[in-house]
């Protein structure tokens, strides 16, 4: 995809530094890839666990999301990125694990350690946004 230069752009009349920045912006390309870094092992284990036709429970060092024993979710998105593991449940709960490391994976649970966990979620029924962050710990997904 080629970018077209506008003749009326403020970039056209700037100093050499601005011209260099403009050139760098026009030639740069966004890179989108599955990372082989931190979370790819964990992502693969979570996908295997979620492959069945059943709900998943979520627990981390500070508690559970939802009522204990009643928090059933389905995996709707997962991506391993450099330094981040992004996991979405029910298209409403996004868990972002920083520096995620797979600790244990069995047929019934996956345990991932993290340096930071951020949970961005919407309420069920009223869609009110909520966001919480937690320091290092473990995130467990289990059947």
C-alpha positions in Angstrom: 0.0 0.0 0.0 1.6 3.3 -1.1 1.0 6.4 0.9 0.3 9.6 -1.1 1.9 12.9 -0.1 -0.4 15.9 0.1 1.1 19.1 -1.3 -0.7 21.2 1.3 0.7 19.2 4.2 2.6 21.1 7.0 5.3 18.4 6.6 6.3 19.9 3.3 7.6 23.2 4.6 9.4 22.1 7.8 13.0 21.8 8.8 15.4 19.0 7.9 14.5 17.2 11.1 10.8 17.3 10.3 11.5 16.0 6.8 13.5 13.1 8.2 10.6 12.3 10.6 8.2 12.5 7.7 10.3 10.1 5.6 10.6 7.6 8.5 6.8 7.7 9.0 6.1 7.2 5.3 8.4 4.2 5.0 7.6 2.4 8.3 5.3 -0.5 8.4 3.3 -1.9 11.3 4.3 -5.4 12.2 1.7 -7.8 13.5 2.8 -11.2 14.5 2.4 -14.1 16.9 5.3 -13.8 19.3 7.4 -16.8 20.1 8.4 -14.8 23.3 6.8 -14.9 26.7 3.3 -16.2 26.4 3.1 -18.4 23.3 3.5 -21.6 25.3 0.8 -20.5 27.8 -1.5 -19.4 24.9 -1.2 -22.9 23.3 -2.0 -24.6 26.6 -5.0 -22.4 27.2 -6.3 -23.0 23.7 -6.0 -26.8 24.2 -7.9 -26.6 27.5 -10.6 -24.4 25.9 -11.1 -26.8 23.0 -13.8 -28.8 24.7 -17.4 -27.9 24.9 -17.5 -26.7 28.5 -17.0 -23.5 30.5 -13.8 -22.4 32.1 -13.2 -21.0 35.6 -10.8 -18.1 36.3 -8.7 -17.7 39.4 -5.7 -15.6 40.2 -3.6 -14.9 43.3 -6.1 -12.3 44.6 -9.3 -14.2 44.0 -11.8 -15.3 41.4 -13.8 -13.4 38.8 -17.5 -13.9 39.6 -18.9 -16.0 42.3 -16.6 -18.8 43.4 -17.6 -22.1 41.7 -20.1 -20.3 39.5 -17.8 -18.2 37.2 -18.0 -20.1 33.9 -16.5 -18.4 30.8 -15.7 -19.4 27.2 -12.5 -18.3 25.5 -13.2 -15.9 22.7 -9.7 -14.5 21.8 -6.1 -15.2 22.7 -2.8 -13.7 21.5 0.8 -13.9 22.6 2.7 -10.7 22.0 6.1 -9.6 23.1 5.9 -9.2 26.9 2.1 -9.6 26.9 -0.5 -12.4 26.8 -4.0 -11.2 25.9 -6.9 -13.5 26.8 -10.5 -12.6 26.2 -13.5 -14.4 27.7 -17.1 -14.1 26.6 -16.2 -11.1 24.5 -16.5 -9.0 27.7 -13.5 -9.9 29.9 -10.0 -9.1 28.7 -7.1 -10.3 30.8 -3.6 -8.9 30.0 -0.7 -10.7 31.6 2.6 -9.0 31.5 5.7 -11.3 31.2 3.5 -14.4 31.3 5.2 -17.8 32.0 3.6 -21.2 31.8 4.0 -22.9 35.2 1.8 -26.0 34.7 -0.6 -27.4 32.1 -2.7 -30.5 32.6 -6.0 -31.7 31.0 -8.0 -29.8 33.6 -6.0 -26.6 34.4 -3.4 -24.2 33.1 -1.4 -22.1 35.6 0.4 -19.0 34.3 2.6 -16.7 36.4 2.7 -13.0 35.6 4.5 -9.8 36.7 1.3 -7.8 36.3 -2.3 -8.7 35.5 -4.8 -6.2 34.2 -8.5 -7.3 33.9 -10.7 -5.0 31.8 -14.3 -6.2 31.9 -17.8 -5.1 31.4 -20.7 -5.9 33.7 -23.1 -8.6 32.6 -26.5 -6.9 32.1 -25.5 -3.3 32.4 -22.2 -3.3 30.5 -20.6 -1.0 33.0 -16.8 -0.9 32.4 -14.4 -2.0 35.2 -10.6 -2.3 35.2 -8.3 -3.7 37.9 -4.6 -4.3 38.0 -2.7 -6.7 40.2 1.0 -7.2 41.0 2.8 -10.4 40.3 1.1 -13.7 40.9 -0.5 -16.7 39.2 -3.5 -16.9 36.9 -5.3 -20.2 36.7 -7.8 -21.3 34.1 -9.5 -24.6 35.0 -12.5 -26.8 34.1 
